[in-house]
Amino acid sequence: MTDNYRFISSDGHLEVLPERWSPRMPAKHRDRAPRTVQLTDGGEGLLIEGVPVRQLALPDLRAGLDPEKWQPIGLRTDAVAGTGPPEQRIREQDEEGMAAEVLFPNMLAGPVFWRNIADDAAYCSVVRAYNDWLAEEYCAVDRDRLIGLGVIPWTNACDAVAELEHCERLGLKGVVLGIFPGGKRHPSSEDDRFWAAALEMGMPLTVHVGLNSDIRYGGGGARARQPEFLYPNRDPELMTKIGRGLVGWLAAHGLPQAMGIAQLVAGGAFDRFPDLRVFFAETRLGWVPFWLENADVQYERHLPYSRRLLGFEPLARPTFSEYVREHIYFSVQNERIAVELRAHIGVDRIMFATDFPHIECEWPHSKKFIDDIYHDVADEERRRMLGGNVVEFFGLQGATYASEFM
C-alpha cells in the first residue's frame, strides 16, 4: 500500500445538523422536522415534536480534542472534527491516511430520534430527505471515499422496500437497518420481501450496533412490549412458565447486539436466503468467540424442549455458530485481543473501523495503533481486515484504491 492510503474504515458517522437536509422535505411536513436549538450551557441540541435531545449526542464527539480539556457539555458542531462539509471530511481522511470511510448516520440524534415523529408519512419524509441529501450532495463530492449508507424507515415492509429501491436509484452503496424490516421487534414473514429485494439488487445490508435500536435507547413505544421471537406455540401461560425462550438463551452470553443476530439466525433468514450477508458495525469483537462457543451449547441444550413445547423447528445446520461465521460481518476498532482471536471468527468477516468522530476514535493517530496492533499479522490477513473485506462487501472493486486491497 502507498503511504497515503493505509486503510478503509468500515464505521464512521455523519454528525450533521438537520438543517442541512431538512429543506428537502415536502413543505407540508417540514414543520415536523428535527431542528437545532441552543442550550443554556452554550451547546447545541435538537428538538422534534416537543422531544429534546440534550446535546445532539455531542458528548460522543471528541476527535482530535485534548482529553484534558474536553468535557461532555457545551459542545457545538462547528467546534469539532467530523461535522463539516464533505470536502472537510476528505481532508480529515487524508490526515489519517484513510482511503475511504463507510458513513453511518448519527445514532442518538439520527434515526432513533426521528422515530419520535408520530405521523408515519412525515417520518418517512425525514428519512427520504436525509437519503436524498446524502447521495446527491454529500457523497457526490467523492463517491469512492464517502460511502454513505441510506437509512431504511422503521415502519413496515412496504416502506422499507420502497426506500431500499430508492437508495439503489440514488446510487448509494449500502443501507442501514435499525429494526427488522417488517417494522417489528422480532423477525416476521414480512421481512422476507425485503431480504429478497436486497439480494436481487445486490444491496449490502448493515446494522449499527444492533437491531431494535429504538428499544435499546429507551424508546420503541408499543414495539418495546412485543416478544423477542414468535414461536409457533406461543401460549402466554406456557411462555410465562418457560421464561427465557431459546432465542434468549442463544443471546445470553453475548453483548446486546447478540440478540439481533440470534433472532436472524433462529428466524431462519439464512436458511431461506443462503446468500444473505449482514454487517453488524460497532459490535466490538473480543467477546464473539466466547459467545459463539456458549451459543452452540445453549442451542444443543434448549432445542429439544423448544421443539417439543414451543414448536420451534431446528435449523438446517447442526450448530448456531456456523451461521454467524458465514453470514455475519463484524467491525473491530483498536482491540488487540480481538485481533489475537481473529481465527475464531474468520479473517474474511472482520472489518477495521475508527468510529470517527466519536470518542472512541484515535483520529488523527489511527496509523500508530494499527502499526502496533497489527505488526505481527500476516500481510494477507492485514490487508483483508484493513480494507479488503470492505471493498468486497460493499462492491467497491471499481474504486481508485481497490487494487491496493484486492
C-alpha positions in Angstrom: 0.0 0.0 0.0 1.0 3.6 -0.5 1.9 5.9 2.4 -1.2 8.0 1.6 -3.8 5.2 1.8 -3.3 2.8 4.6 -6.8 1.5 5.5 -10.5 1.9 5.0 -12.8 2.5 7.9 -16.0 0.4 8.0 -17.7 2.6 10.5 -17.6 6.4 10.6 -20.5 8.8 11.5 -22.1 11.8 9.9 -22.8 14.2 12.8 -24.6 16.9 10.8 -27.2 19.4 11.7 -30.7 18.6 10.3 -30.9 22.0 8.6 -28.5 20.7 6.0 -31.1 18.2 4.7 -34.5 19.1 6.1 -35.2 21.7 3.4 -35.6 18.7 1.1 -38.7 17.5 3.0 -42.1 18.3 1.4 -43.4 21.7 2.7 -46.4 20.0 4.3 -44.1 18.0 6.6 -41.3 20.4 7.1 -42.5 21.9 10.4 -42.2 18.4 11.9 -38.5 18.1 11.0 -35.9 17.9 13.7 -34.4 21.3 14.3 -31.3 22.7 16.1 -31.8 24.6 19.4 -29.3 26.4 21.6 -28.9 25.1 25.1 -28.3 27.1 28.2 -24.7 25.8 28.5 -23.9 27.2 25.1 -24.0 23.9 23.3 -26.4 22.6 20.6 -29.3 20.3 20.9 -32.2 19.0 18.8 -35.9 19.3 19.1 -38.5 17.2 17.4 -42.3 17.3 18.1 -41.5 18.5 21.6 -39.0 15.8 22.4 -35.5 17.2 23.0 -32.1 15.6 22.7 -29.8 17.0 25.4 -26.8 17.8 23.2 -27.3 16.4 19.7 -25.4 13.3 21.1 -22.3 15.6 21.1 -20.9 14.1 24.3 -19.7 11.3 22.0 -17.6 13.7 19.9 -14.0 14.1 20.9 -12.0 13.5 17.7 -8.7 15.4 17.9 -9.6 17.3 21.1 -7.3 17.5 24.1 -8.7 14.9 26.6 -7.5 17.1 29.5 -9.7 19.9 28.3 -12.6 18.1 26.7 -15.9 17.8 28.6 -19.3 16.5 27.5 -21.2 19.8 27.9 -21.4 23.0 25.9 -20.4 21.4 22.7 -21.1 22.7 19.2 -20.7 21.0 15.8 -18.6 23.9 14.5 -16.0 23.2 17.1 -15.3 19.5 16.5 -13.9 17.4 13.7 -16.2 15.2 11.6 -19.2 17.5 11.4 -18.4 19.7 8.5 -19.0 19.6 4.7 -17.8 16.6 2.6 -14.6 18.5 1.5 -13.6 18.8 5.1 -14.3 15.1 5.7 -11.9 14.1 2.8 -9.2 16.3 4.3 -9.7 14.6 7.6 -9.4 11.2 5.9 -6.2 12.4 4.3 -4.8 13.5 7.6 -5.2 9.9 8.9 -4.1 8.2 5.6 -7.6 6.8 5.2 -8.6 5.6 1.7 -12.3 5.7 2.3 -15.0 5.6 5.0 -18.3 3.9 5.4 -20.6 6.6 6.8 -23.5 5.7 9.2 -25.9 8.4 10.4 -25.8 10.0 13.8 -27.1 7.4 16.3 -28.9 9.1 19.1 -29.8 12.2 17.1 -30.4 10.4 13.9 -32.9 7.5 13.0 -33.6 6.7 16.7 -34.6 10.4 17.3 -36.5 10.7 14.1 -38.9 7.9 15.0 -40.3 10.2 17.7 -42.4 11.7 14.8 -45.9 10.2 15.3 -47.1 10.5 11.8 -45.6 7.8 9.6 -45.8 9.9 6.4 -43.9 12.8 8.0 -41.4 10.4 9.5 -40.7 8.7 6.1 -40.3 12.1 4.5 -37.4 12.8 7.0 -35.8 9.5 6.0 -36.2 10.3 2.3 -34.8 13.8 2.7 -31.7 12.6 4.5 -31.1 9.8 1.9 -31.5 12.3 -1.0 -29.1 14.8 0.6 -26.6 12.1 1.4 -26.5 10.8 -2.1 -26.9 13.9 -4.1 -25.0 16.4 -2.1 -22.6 14.8 0.4 -21.3 11.6 -1.2 -21.5 13.1 -4.7 -18.3 15.1 -3.8 -16.3 11.8 -4.0 -18.4 8.6 -4.2 -15.3 6.4 -3.9 -14.3 7.8 -0.5 -17.6 8.9 1.1 -19.5 5.6 1.3 -22.8 6.9 2.8 -25.4 4.4 3.9 -29.1 5.0 3.2 -31.5 4.8 6.1 -34.3 2.3 6.0 -37.5 3.5 7.7 -38.8 1.8 10.8 -42.4 1.4 9.9 -43.3 -1.6 7.8 -42.0 -3.8 5.0 -43.7 -1.8 2.2 -42.0 1.4 3.3 -38.7 -0.5 3.8 -38.7 -2.0 0.3 -39.7 1.3 -1.3 -36.8 3.1 0.4 -34.4 0.3 -0.4 -35.3 0.7 -4.1 -34.9 4.5 -3.8 -31.5 4.1 -2.3 -30.5 1.9 -5.3 -31.7 4.6 -7.7 -29.7 7.1 -5.8 -26.5 5.0 -6.2 -25.9 4.5 -2.5 -23.6 1.6 -1.8 -25.5 0.2 1.2 -28.3 0.7 3.7 -28.6 0.5 7.5 -31.4 -1.2 9.4 -32.4 -0.1 12.9 -35.1 -2.7 13.4 -36.4 -5.6 11.4 -37.7 -4.5 8.0 -41.2 -5.6 8.8 -41.3 -2.9 11.5 -41.3 -5.3 14.4 -39.1 -6.1 17.4 -38.9 -9.7 16.2 -38.4 -11.4 12.8 -41.5 -11.9 10.8 -42.7 -13.2 7.4 -42.9 -9.6 6.2 -39.1 -9.4 6.4 -38.6 -11.8 3.6 -39.8 -9.4 0.9 -37.1 -7.1 2.0 -34.3 -9.7 2.1 -35.3 -10.9 -1.4 -35.3 -7.4 -2.8 -31.9 -6.6 -1.3 -30.4 -9.8 -2.7 -31.9 -9.2 -6.1 -30.4 -5.8 -6.4 -27.2 -6.7 -4.7 -27.6 -4.1 -2.0 -25.3 -4.5 1.0 -27.1 -4.6 4.4 -25.8 -3.2 7.6 -26.9 -2.9 11.2 -25.2 -0.4 13.6 -24.6 -1.9 17.0 -27.9 -3.9 17.0 -31.4 -4.3 15.8 -34.2 -2.9 17.9 -32.2 0.3 18.2 -35.2 2.4 19.4 -35.8 0.0 22.3 -32.2 -0.1 23.1 -32.1 3.6 23.6 -35.2 3.8 25.7 -38.0 4.3 23.1 -39.9 1.8 20.9 -43.4 2.5 22.2 -45.7 -0.5 21.6 -42.8 -2.3 19.9 -40.9 -2.5 23.2 -43.7 -4.7 24.5 -43.5 -7.1 21.6 -41.9 -10.5 22.2 -38.3 -11.1 21.0 -39.4 -14.1 19.0 -42.7 -15.6 17.8 -42.6 -19.3 18.5 -45.3 -21.4 16.6 -46.7 -22.3 20.0 -46.7 -19.1 22.0 -49.4 -19.7 24.6 -48.9 -16.9 27.1 -49.2 -19.2 30.1 -46.6 -21.6 28.7 -44.2 -18.8 27.8 -44.5 -17.4 31.4 -43.6 -20.9 32.8 -40.7 -21.3 30.4 -39.4 -17.8 31.0 -36.4 -17.2 28.7 -37.0 -18.8 25.3 -34.5 -20.4 23.0 -33.5 -17.1 21.3 -32.9 -15.6 24.7 -30.6 -18.4 25.6 -28.7 -18.0 22.3 -28.0 -14.4 23.1 -27.5 -14.8 26.8 -23.7 -14.8 26.8 -23.1 -12.0 24.3 -23.3 -8.2 24.3 -26.7 -6.6 23.5 -26.2 -6.9 19.7 -26.1 -10.7 20.1 -29.9 -10.6 20.3 -30.4 -9.3 16.8 -28.0 -11.8 15.4 -29.7 -14.7 17.3 -33.1 -13.5 16.1 -32.0 -13.5 12.4 -30.5 -17.0 12.7 -33.3 -18.6 14.7 -35.9 -16.9 12.4 -34.4 -18.9 9.5 -33.5 -16.0 7.4 -30.2 -17.6 6.4 -31.8 -20.9 5.6 -34.3 -19.3 3.3 -31.8 -16.9 1.8 -28.4 -18.6 1.8 -26.7 -15.7 0.1 -27.8 -13.2 2.7 -25.0 -11.4 4.5 -25.3 -8.7 7.1 -22.6 -6.4 8.5 -23.0 -5.6 12.2 -21.0 -2.4 12.9 -19.6 -1.2 16.2 -20.1 -4.6 17.8 -16.6 -5.0 19.2 -15.1 -8.4 18.6 -13.2 -9.9 21.5 -16.4 -11.2 23.1 -17.6 -13.1 19.9 -15.6 -16.3 20.2 -16.7 -16.8 23.8 -20.3 -16.0 22.9 -20.4 -18.4 19.9 -19.0 -21.3 21.9 -21.7 -20.8 24.5 -24.4 -20.2 22.0 -23.7 -23.6 20.5 -24.0 -25.2 23.9 -27.3 -23.4 24.6 -28.7 -24.4 21.2 -28.0 -28.1 21.9 -29.4 -28.0 25.4 -32.5 -26.0 24.8 -33.5 -27.2 21.3 -35.3 -30.5 22.3 -37.9 -29.0 24.6 -38.2 -25.9 22.4 -39.2 -28.2 19.6 -41.5 -30.2 21.7 -43.2 -27.4 23.7 -42.8 -24.3 21.5 -42.9 -25.9 18.1 -39.5 -24.5 17.1 -38.2 -26.2 14.0 -34.5 -27.0 14.1 -32.2 -25.0 11.9 -30.9 -26.7 8.8 -27.3 -26.7 10.1 -26.3 -28.5 13.3 -24.7 -25.5 15.1 -25.7 -21.9 15.6 -22.1 -20.6 15.2 -21.9 -21.9 11.6 -24.5 -19.3 10.6 -22.7 -16.4 12.3 -19.3 -17.3 10.9 -20.7 -17.4 7.3 -23.4 -14.7 7.3 -22.3 -12.0 9.8 -19.5 -9.5 9.4 -18.1 -7.6 12.4 -16.2 -4.4 12.9 -13.0 -4.2 15.0 -11.5 -1.0 16.4 -8.3 -0.7 18.4 -8.8 -4.1 20.1 -5.6 -6.1 20.5 -7.5 -9.1 22.0 -9.9 -9.2 19.0 -7.0 -9.3 16.5 -5.4 -12.0 18.5 -8.6 -14.1 18.4 -9.3 -13.4 14.7 -9.0 -17.1 13.7 -12.0 -17.9 15.9 -14.3 -15.6 13.9 -12.6 -15.8 10.4 -10.4 -13.0 9.0 -12.8 -12.7 6.0 -15.6 -11.5 8.3 -13.7 -8.7 10.1 -13.6 -5.1 9.1 -11.4 -2.4 10.7 -13.2 0.7 11.9 -12.3 4.0 13.5 -15.8 5.2 14.7 -14.7 8.7 13.7 -15.5 11.3 15.0 -16.8 9.6 18.2 -15.0 9.5 21.5 -13.6 6.0 20.8 -11.7 7.1 17.7 -7.9 7.8 17.7 -8.1 10.4 14.9 -5.7 11.6 13.6 -3.4 8.9 15.0 -5.0 5.6 13.9 -2.0 4.6 11.9 0.1 4.4 15.1 -2.4 2.0 16.7 -2.7 -0.1 13.5 1.1 -0.5 13.3 1.2 -1.5 17.0 -1.7 -4.0 17.0 -1.2 -5.5 13.5 2.6 -5.5 13.3 2.8 -9.3 13.5 -0.3 -10.1 11.4 0.4 -11.8 8.1 0.2 -9.3 5.2 -2.8 -11.0 3.5 -4.8 -11.1 6.7 -3.9 -7.5 7.5 -4.9 -6.4 4.0 -8.3 -8.1 4.3 -9.1 -6.7 7.7 -7.9 -3.2 7.0 -9.7 -2.8 3.7 -10.1 -5.9 1.5 -13.3 -7.1 3.3 -14.9 -3.6 3.0 -14.1 -3.5 -0.7 -15.6 -6.9 -1.3 -18.7 -6.5 0.9 -19.7 -3.1 -0.4 -18.7 -3.9 -4.0 -16.0 -1.2 -4.3 -13.9 -3.0 -6.8 -14.1 -0.1 -9.3 -12.8 2.5 -6.7 -9.4 4.0 -7.4 -7.8 2.5 -4.3 -9.4 -1.0 -4.7 -6.3 -2.6 -6.2 -4.4 -1.9 -3.0 -6.8 -4.2 -1.1 -7.7 -6.8 -3.6 
